[in-house]
């Protein structure tokens, strides 16, 4: 299924002066944001690149995960979306996938628990019969401007979600992946450059980058490719849920394009890395940052 692109779409992306400060409880629902992220792929042209594939997407209920689920559906894949809290967001994503002619299996679970990761993989296999693409995208972040406020508990939760969660999903999925299948991780530009108010999150994303490269080397003989999308600032529910209001106001102009990215602008990178188009890529960190540089 394809849709006609909007004219001069890049000129219509929200600019920082259109994004105003708000504070939402964590984890935030995309439906509660006072400027909805662009995540419906209305600007996307599909080409059947993932026909017959089955994907698992963690954090698939909203933000980048929702956009990836919709893009994969448009490309012909069936998707399981894993999420932890927001049933309404997951239901909306599943409906959007189905509207595009594909099938979606929402699974409420916690990536920090290996037994739930194994169960999610098994439910996907039971529903769709196979697994070809694992997208590790679920993440936890919480801003702490004063380092004294960064607790051991938060540090553990960040790494348990962002690093151990990726590892648990990899371990659960690996026995069911074959030559030609792929793993795609979500990193972050702050994992390359650091961020003073996101010490634990930045460190965890640096670990994701190295995990990606290491798994890519370890799985090359099996012809399973492992790559990582590295977003810059992206307008997702995590922003008003985890950042101070003054940081949400005018989000974000710290890149060459002087605006935050929208989830649907990230999704094509995940399609590329899942498709045969990227057959000679493994261990790559693919920056989608609006020109924000790591040094």
C-alpha positions in Angstrom: 0.0 0.0 0.0 1.4 3.5 -0.9 0.3 7.0 -0.2 1.0 10.2 -2.0 3.7 12.3 -0.4 2.8 15.7 1.0 4.3 18.6 -1.0 7.3 20.3 0.5 7.0 18.0 3.5 10.3 19.1 5.1 8.9 22.6 5.3 5.9 21.4 7.3 7.8 19.7 10.1 7.2 21.4 13.5 9.9 23.9 14.3 11.1 24.6 17.9 8.9 27.7 18.2 5.9 25.4 17.7 6.9 23.0 20.6 5.9 24.4 24.0 6.7 23.3 27.5 4.6 20.6 29.1 5.2 18.0 31.7 3.6 14.5 31.5 3.8 11.6 33.9 6.3 8.9 33.0 5.8 6.9 30.9 3.8 9.4 28.8 1.1 8.5 26.4 1.6 9.9 22.9 -2.1 10.8 22.9 -1.5 13.3 25.7 1.1 15.3 23.9 0.0 18.8 23.0 1.8 18.6 19.7 1.4 15.1 18.3 4.5 13.5 16.8 4.5 12.8 13.1 4.5 9.0 13.2 1.8 7.9 10.8 4.1 7.5 7.7 1.8 9.6 5.6 4.9 10.8 3.7 6.3 7.3 3.1 6.5 5.4 -0.2 6.5 1.7 0.3 8.2 -0.8 -2.1 7.5 -4.2 -0.7 11.0 -4.5 0.8 9.9 -6.7 3.7 7.2 -8.9 2.1 6.8 -12.1 4.1 9.0 -11.0 7.0 8.1 -11.1 10.7 9.4 -8.5 13.1 9.4 -7.9 16.8 9.7 -4.2 17.9 10.2 -3.4 21.5 8.8 -0.1 22.7 6.5 -0.4 19.7 3.5 1.4 21.1 4.5 5.0 20.4 7.2 7.3 19.2 9.9 5.7 17.0 8.6 2.2 17.7 5.2 3.1 16.4 6.6 4.6 13.2 8.8 1.6 12.6 5.9 -0.8 13.1 3.8 1.2 10.5 6.7 1.4 8.0 7.3 -2.4 8.3 3.6 -3.1 7.8 3.6 -0.9 4.7 6.6 -2.9 3.4 4.8 -6.2 3.8 5.9 -7.4 7.2 3.8 -8.7 10.1 4.8 -7.2 13.4 4.7 -7.9 17.1 4.9 -4.7 19.2 6.2 -5.1 22.8 5.3 -2.5 25.3 5.2 -2.1 29.1 2.4 0.3 30.2 0.3 2.3 27.7 -2.5 0.0 26.4 -4.2 2.8 24.5 -1.0 3.7 22.6 -0.4 0.0 21.8 -4.0 -0.4 20.6 -3.7 2.7 18.4 -0.5 1.4 16.8 -2.0 -2.1 16.2 -5.0 -0.4 14.5 -2.7 1.7 12.3 -0.8 -1.4 11.3 -4.0 -3.2 10.4 -5.3 -0.2 8.5 -2.2 -0.6 6.2 -3.2 -4.2 5.5 -0.9 -6.1 7.8 -1.2 -8.0 11.1 0.0 -6.8 14.5 0.4 -8.7 17.8 0.6 -6.4 20.8 2.4 -8.0 23.8 2.5 -6.3 27.2 5.7 -7.3 28.9 8.9 -6.0 30.6 12.2 -6.4 28.7 14.1 -6.3 32.0 12.7 -9.8 32.7 14.3 -12.5 30.6 11.4 -14.9 31.0 9.0 -12.3 29.6 11.3 -11.8 26.6 11.3 -15.5 26.0 7.5 -15.6 26.3 7.1 -12.7 23.8 9.3 -14.4 21.2 7.3 -17.6 21.7 4.0 -15.8 21.3 5.3 -14.2 18.1 6.3 -17.6 16.8 3.0 -19.1 17.7 1.1 -16.3 15.9 3.2 -15.8 12.8 5.3 -19.0 12.6 8.8 -17.4 12.3 10.9 -14.4 13.3 13.2 -12.5 10.9 13.7 -9.0 12.4 14.4 -8.0 16.0 14.2 -4.3 16.7 15.5 -3.4 20.2 14.0 0.0 20.8 12.5 0.1 24.3 14.4 2.5 26.6 14.3 4.3 29.9 15.6 7.8 30.5 15.2 10.4 33.2 16.9 13.8 33.3 18.8 14.7 36.4 20.3 18.2 36.3 22.1 17.7 39.7 24.3 14.6 39.7 23.5 14.2 43.4 19.9 13.3 42.3 21.1 10.4 40.1 20.3 7.4 42.3 21.7 3.9 42.2 18.1 2.8 41.6 17.8 5.0 38.5 21.2 3.9 37.2 20.2 0.2 37.6 16.8 0.8 35.9 18.4 2.6 33.0 20.9 -0.2 32.3 18.4 -3.0 33.0 16.1 -1.6 30.4 18.5 -0.1 27.8 21.3 -2.7 27.9 20.1 -5.9 29.7 16.7 -5.6 28.0 18.4 -5.6 24.6 20.5 -8.6 25.6 17.5 -10.5 27.0 15.7 -10.0 23.7 18.7 -11.0 21.7 19.1 -14.2 23.7 15.5 -15.1 23.3 15.4 -14.4 19.6 18.7 -15.9 18.5 17.7 -19.6 18.4 15.0 -18.6 15.9 17.0 -16.4 13.6 18.4 -17.7 10.3 21.0 -16.6 7.7 19.7 -13.3 6.2 17.8 -12.2 9.4 18.7 -9.0 11.2 18.9 -7.3 14.6 18.5 -3.6 14.8 19.3 -1.7 17.9 18.4 1.9 18.8 21.3 3.9 20.1 21.6 7.7 20.6 23.8 10.5 19.6 24.4 11.1 23.3 26.0 7.7 23.5 28.7 9.1 21.3 29.1 12.6 22.8 27.8 12.3 26.4 25.2 14.5 28.1 25.6 16.0 31.5 22.0 15.7 32.5 21.7 12.2 31.1 24.8 10.5 32.6 23.2 7.1 33.0 21.3 7.2 29.7 24.3 8.3 27.7 26.5 5.6 29.2 23.8 3.0 28.4 23.6 4.0 24.8 27.3 3.9 24.5 27.1 0.3 25.7 24.4 -0.3 23.0 26.7 0.9 20.3 29.5 -1.4 21.4 27.1 -4.3 21.9 26.0 -3.8 18.3 29.5 -4.0 17.0 30.4 -7.0 19.1 27.3 -8.9 18.2 27.8 -8.1 14.5 31.3 -9.7 14.7 30.1 -12.7 16.7 27.2 -13.4 14.3 28.8 -12.7 11.0 29.5 -16.4 10.3 25.9 -17.1 10.8 25.1 -14.4 8.3 22.9 -12.6 10.8 23.5 -8.8 10.5 23.4 -6.5 13.5 23.2 -2.7 13.1 22.2 0.3 15.1 20.2 3.5 14.3 21.6 6.5 16.2 18.9 9.1 16.6 19.5 12.7 17.5 16.8 14.8 19.1 13.4 13.3 18.2 9.9 14.5 19.3 8.6 11.5 21.2 6.6 11.0 24.5 9.8 10.6 26.4 10.6 14.2 26.0 7.8 15.8 28.0 7.8 12.8 30.4 11.5 13.0 31.3 12.7 16.5 30.7 12.2 19.8 32.6 9.5 22.1 31.1 12.2 24.7 30.1 14.0 22.0 28.1 10.8 20.9 26.4 10.0 24.5 25.4 11.4 25.0 21.9 12.7 21.5 21.6 15.3 21.2 19.8 17.7 23.3 17.8 21.0 21.8 18.7 21.7 20.4 15.2 22.4 21.7 11.7 18.7 21.5 10.7 17.7 23.5 13.8 14.7 21.3 14.7 13.8 18.0 16.3 13.3 15.0 14.1 9.9 13.3 13.9 9.5 9.5 14.4 8.5 8.9 10.8 11.8 10.5 9.7 13.6 7.7 11.6 11.6 4.8 10.4 13.1 4.6 6.8 16.5 3.9 8.4 15.1 0.9 10.2 13.5 -0.3 6.9 16.9 0.0 5.1 18.7 -2.0 7.7 16.1 -4.7 7.7 16.0 -5.0 3.9 18.3 -6.6 1.5 19.4 -3.1 0.4 21.8 -3.1 3.4 23.2 -6.6 2.8 26.8 -5.5 3.1 26.3 -3.6 6.4 26.8 -5.1 9.8 28.2 -3.5 12.9 27.2 0.0 11.6 26.0 3.0 13.6 23.7 4.9 11.3 23.3 8.5 12.5 19.9 10.1 11.9 20.5 13.3 13.8 19.7 16.3 11.7 23.4 17.0 11.4 24.1 16.9 15.1 27.7 15.8 15.4 29.3 13.7 18.1 32.5 15.8 18.2 
